């Protein structure tokens, strides 16, 4: 493994206009969130994750496998209702690795439970749950993140999915709920 990493670093270093990127864990992530995504993503990213030691614990990361996309949405709605006991809606985000159509279906599904949903950061000001692609949250944090994503095996094989996983997991400051869709319906081809 170390030899392969060295070969990749040498090859990339020889390309003009390239530089090494560093993946780091947000120091504001809880210990459990940091441990979860290091374990899941360490084999999928080109370089090792670095971190400042998280200083606080907040509880377990919840990981659920759903057999269908619709059952995954039920898990997401249930997670939001549980998280609501500790957080305002504006402190939560649901990140979907699927396309725009999937996020629209998730928003419509959640509205059926009378849950307020947001499509932009301006909407969140009215205390609504942000439903978005992981890249939309890049640079922002939420106290609780529910990630609707493909199975971890898919995540580890596709660099693009691993990067989106890194972004989604590292946006969760206090709580992280990961809902894997067994049939890979969590990763539509269309994206934002």
Backbone torsions as a table, in degrees:
resi	resn	phi	psi	omega
1	UNK	NA	-45.1	-179.6
2	UNK	-63.4	-38.0	178.8
3	UNK	-63.8	-42.4	179.4
4	UNK	-62.9	-42.1	178.3
5	UNK	-63.1	-43.2	178.6
6	UNK	-61.8	-41.0	178.7
7	UNK	-64.6	-42.3	178.4
8	UNK	-64.2	-45.6	179.6
9	UNK	-60.2	-42.0	-180.0
10	UNK	-65.4	-42.5	-179.7
11	UNK	-65.4	-44.4	-179.6
12	UNK	-68.0	-39.7	179.8
13	UNK	-62.2	-25.0	179.9
14	UNK	-83.6	-9.7	-179.8
15	UNK	-82.5	137.7	178.0
16	UNK	-68.9	148.4	175.3
17	UNK	62.2	32.1	176.3
18	UNK	-120.9	154.4	174.6
19	UNK	-147.3	156.7	179.9
20	UNK	-72.8	137.8	175.3
21	UNK	-106.3	154.2	-178.8
22	UNK	-121.2	131.4	176.3
23	UNK	-99.7	123.9	-179.1
24	UNK	-130.7	153.1	179.4
25	UNK	-86.4	133.9	179.0
26	UNK	-65.0	126.5	-178.7
27	UNK	-63.7	-15.7	179.2
28	UNK	-86.3	-7.0	175.3
29	UNK	-68.7	147.2	174.7
30	UNK	-71.0	163.5	179.0
31	UNK	-57.0	-43.0	-177.3
32	UNK	-66.1	-42.7	178.9
33	UNK	-63.8	-45.9	179.7
34	UNK	-60.7	-46.7	179.5
35	UNK	-62.1	-39.4	-179.0
36	UNK	-61.3	-51.7	-174.7
37	UNK	-78.3	-23.0	172.8
38	UNK	-65.0	-45.0	-179.7
39	UNK	-62.6	-42.0	-175.4
40	UNK	-77.1	-33.2	-170.5
41	UNK	-106.8	-9.4	-173.5
42	UNK	-58.8	-32.9	179.6
43	UNK	-84.9	-12.3	-174.5
44	UNK	-99.0	-23.2	-178.6
45	UNK	-90.9	151.3	-174.6
46	UNK	-68.9	-24.0	177.6
47	UNK	-131.3	161.3	-179.0
48	UNK	-67.5	147.8	174.7
49	UNK	-75.6	140.9	174.7
50	UNK	-114.0	155.1	-178.2
51	UNK	-152.9	153.7	164.0
52	UNK	-90.8	140.1	-175.9
53	UNK	-63.4	118.3	174.9
54	UNK	-62.7	138.0	-174.0
55	UNK	-99.3	-0.9	-176.8
56	UNK	-134.9	156.2	176.7
57	UNK	-113.7	149.5	-178.6
58	UNK	-136.4	-2.8	-177.7
59	UNK	122.5	172.7	-175.4
60	UNK	-71.5	150.8	168.6
61	UNK	-81.6	134.6	-179.0
62	UNK	-98.7	128.6	177.9
63	UNK	-124.5	123.5	-175.5
64	UNK	-125.0	140.6	172.8
65	UNK	-111.1	123.4	178.7
66	UNK	-106.6	144.6	-177.3
67	UNK	-81.7	-27.3	179.8
68	UNK	-132.9	163.9	178.4
69	UNK	-62.8	-42.6	-179.4
70	UNK	-64.9	-40.0	177.7
71	UNK	-66.9	-30.9	175.9
72	UNK	-63.0	-41.8	179.7
73	UNK	-63.3	-37.9	176.0
74	UNK	-61.6	-40.9	176.8
75	UNK	-63.9	-40.6	178.9
76	UNK	-62.1	-47.5	179.9
77	UNK	-61.4	-41.7	177.7
78	UNK	-63.7	-39.8	178.5
79	UNK	-63.7	-43.0	179.9
80	UNK	-61.4	-43.5	179.7
81	UNK	-62.5	-38.4	177.2
82	UNK	-69.5	-42.5	-179.7
83	UNK	-65.3	-29.0	-179.2
84	UNK	-60.7	-22.5	178.3
85	UNK	-64.5	-27.9	-177.0
86	UNK	-113.7	-17.0	-172.4
87	UNK	-134.7	152.5	170.6
88	UNK	-75.1	159.0	178.6
89	UNK	-59.5	-39.9	-178.1
90	UNK	-65.3	-14.3	178.1
91	UNK	-90.2	3.1	-177.6
92	UNK	-116.7	154.0	171.7
93	UNK	-141.4	145.3	171.0
94	UNK	-112.9	118.5	178.9
95	UNK	-106.8	132.1	-178.8
96	UNK	-120.0	132.0	179.1
97	UNK	-81.5	-7.1	-179.4
98	UNK	-78.0	-173.2	-177.5
99	UNK	-84.9	-176.6	-178.6
100	UNK	-58.4	-40.8	179.8
101	UNK	-61.6	-40.6	179.2
102	UNK	-65.2	-42.0	179.7
103	UNK	-66.4	-35.3	176.1
104	UNK	-64.2	-43.2	178.5
105	UNK	-63.8	-38.5	177.9
106	UNK	-64.4	-45.9	179.4
107	UNK	-59.6	-45.2	179.3
108	UNK	-62.6	-40.9	179.0
109	UNK	-61.4	-46.3	-179.1
110	UNK	-66.8	-36.5	176.4
111	UNK	-61.3	-31.0	176.4
112	UNK	-63.1	-21.2	175.5
113	UNK	-96.5	10.0	-177.3
114	UNK	61.0	33.8	176.1
115	UNK	-95.2	131.2	-179.6
116	UNK	-75.3	129.5	-179.0
117	UNK	-121.4	150.5	-179.1
118	UNK	-120.6	149.2	175.5
119	UNK	-113.3	-6.5	178.3
120	UNK	-147.9	167.2	-179.7
121	UNK	-67.4	-25.6	176.3
122	UNK	-66.0	-38.9	178.9
123	UNK	-63.0	-31.4	-176.1
124	UNK	-64.4	-25.5	178.9
125	UNK	-59.8	-22.9	178.9
126	UNK	-91.9	22.2	178.5
127	UNK	61.6	64.6	178.2
128	UNK	-129.3	157.4	-179.4
129	UNK	-82.7	126.4	177.0
130	UNK	-74.6	126.8	175.0
131	UNK	-117.8	115.3	-172.5
132	UNK	-158.0	174.3	172.0
133	UNK	-78.2	150.0	-179.3
134	UNK	-52.8	-37.2	-177.4
135	UNK	-63.9	-26.0	178.6
136	UNK	-66.4	-31.2	-179.8
137	UNK	-83.1	-7.6	-178.3
138	UNK	-54.0	125.2	-178.7
139	UNK	90.8	-4.4	179.1
140	UNK	-121.0	156.6	176.6
141	UNK	-123.6	155.4	171.2
142	UNK	-133.1	149.2	177.9
143	UNK	-66.5	-32.8	179.6
144	UNK	-135.4	132.7	177.4
145	UNK	-125.8	132.7	171.5
146	UNK	-110.0	118.4	-178.2
147	UNK	-105.3	119.7	175.7
148	UNK	-100.4	112.1	-168.8
149	UNK	-145.8	168.7	177.1
150	UNK	-69.7	170.3	177.8
151	UNK	-56.7	151.8	-176.7
152	UNK	-59.0	-29.8	178.6
153	UNK	-63.5	-39.0	177.5
154	UNK	-68.8	-43.1	179.7
155	UNK	-57.2	-43.3	-176.7
156	UNK	-73.4	-21.6	-177.6
157	UNK	-90.0	-25.1	-176.0
158	UNK	-111.4	116.8	-177.2
159	UNK	-57.2	-40.6	179.8
160	UNK	-58.8	-44.0	178.7
161	UNK	-67.6	-38.1	178.6
162	UNK	-62.8	-41.4	177.8
163	UNK	-63.2	-43.8	178.4
164	UNK	-65.1	-36.0	175.7
165	UNK	-63.4	-44.3	177.8
166	UNK	-57.4	-46.9	-179.4
167	UNK	-63.7	-47.8	-177.3
168	UNK	-62.3	-48.2	-177.0
169	UNK	-65.1	-38.8	-175.3
170	UNK	-78.4	-6.9	176.7
171	UNK	-82.9	-16.5	-179.0
172	UNK	-81.6	116.5	-179.7
173	UNK	-84.9	-46.4	-174.8
174	UNK	-112.6	-41.5	-176.4
175	UNK	-133.6	145.0	177.7
176	UNK	-136.3	126.3	173.9
177	UNK	-119.9	123.6	-179.8
178	UNK	-112.9	122.3	177.5
179	UNK	-112.1	110.1	177.3
180	UNK	-89.7	134.6	175.9
181	UNK	-97.6	115.3	-171.7
182	UNK	-57.7	-35.1	-176.0
183	UNK	-93.1	15.6	178.3
184	UNK	67.3	20.4	175.8
185	UNK	-71.7	-6.6	178.9
186	UNK	-80.6	5.7	-178.7
187	UNK	-142.2	70.3	175.8
188	UNK	-54.1	158.0	177.4
189	UNK	-70.2	-36.4	-179.1
190	UNK	-73.1	140.5	179.4
191	UNK	-139.6	169.3	175.8
192	UNK	-76.4	NA	NA
